[in-house]
Each structure stands twice: as C-alpha cells, then as structure tokens.
C-alpha cells in the first residue's frame, strides 16, 4: 500500500513479472500526488490502460487520460499496445487529455 501526498492510501498490488504476457510499471499522476505499481497485460492498448489506471487511482471518470513515458518523454500511442511501447519497470505519468480549442476557422 502506498500513500499519496495528502496522506490517503492508494491501493497497490504486488505482482511477480510472471512471464511474457504482463509487464509491471510505476504509474504516477501528472501532479505526482498519487502513484502505484501496476501489472498490465502487454496486449492492452494504451488508451484502455490509461482509463483503467485512472480508475485505480480514483481520478474523475469523465476525463480522458493519456500515458507519458519517462524513458522517451513522449506520449504513448493510444492505438498501440503497451508491449510495443513500454519496458518493464518503466515509469508512466497519467495525464488528462485537454483540448484547447482552435477550430481552424
């Protein structure tokens, strides 16, 4: 069990890196106020993983999220699987997606 910065607990699960189907990563919010260790299937797309992790960290459900890699400093491609983009033990940052307008008129 890890704690976020305001002292409330964030549920985490300990998993063994049980073969080639899963990978374990460290996940934190963009504000670094919540974090956990997560074991995810390699064949899950990044957008689905982001939604699952947001729910696990008790973030608002009506907001879409993206994952950013600390290794590459880039955002993961939502349409590609985690196994294609992430290495075991990597730190990922969960960031809300935002659209700032600019309709191109």
N, C-alpha and C positions, 0 to 999 in steps of 0.2 A: 504494500500500500504506500503510495507516495502522497505528498501533500502539495496543494497549490500554495501560492504565496500568501493568500489570506488565511491560511490555516485549515481550510476544509479539505477533507480527504477526497482523492480521486482514485477510483478503483483501478487497480492494475492486476494483471495476471502474469505469473511466471510460466514460461513455456520453454521446453527444450527445442533446439533447432532440429526437429525430427525428420531430417531428410530433405529431399529436393522440392517438396510441394509447398513449403512455407518459408517465410523469412521473418526475422524479428527485427524491429526498428524502434528507435526512440522517437516519440512524437511530442511536439510542444505547440502551444498556440503562438500566434504572432506576437502577443504581448508577453510571452513566457510565463504567464500566470498559471497555466495548467499544463501538465505533462504526464505521459505514461509510456510504458513499454508495451508494444503490441506485436502479436504474431499474426501474420496475414498470409493468405494463400497467394502464391506467385501469379496465378492466373486471373486475379481480380483486377478490373480496370481501376485506374487512379481515381476517377470520379466517384465510383462506388466505395472505394476505400476511404476517401475523404468524408463522405456522408456518414459512414459507419464510425469513423474516429471522432467526428463532431458529436455524434450522439453519445459515444462513450465518455467524452469529456464534458458532457452536459451543456453543449453550446446550443444556441437557438436553432430550431429545426427548420425555420422558414428562410434560412440563408444558405445559398450555395457556397461550398468551400473548395479550395484548391490546395494541393500539396506542393511545397517547395523543398528541394533537396539542398542540404547543407554541403554536400560533396560537389555539386555542379553549380550551385547558386541559381539554378533555373527552376521554373515550374514544371511539374510532371505533366505529360500529355494525357489528358483525360481519356482518350480513346485507346491508349496503350496499356498493357498490363504492368503491374508492379515488377514482375520478374524481368521485364525488358528494360526497366529504368532504375531500379533500386538495388543496392547491395546490402547484404545482412549487416545489421548493426548501424546502419546509416541513420542520421538524424533528419527527420522531416518536420517542417513547420506547416501547421494548418492555418490557412489564411482565408478570410472571407473574400469571395469574388465581389468586385464592385464595378459598376458601370457608371462612368462619369458623364454620360451624355454625349453630345456631339453627333447629332443625327446625320450630318453630312449634307445639309441643305445648301 
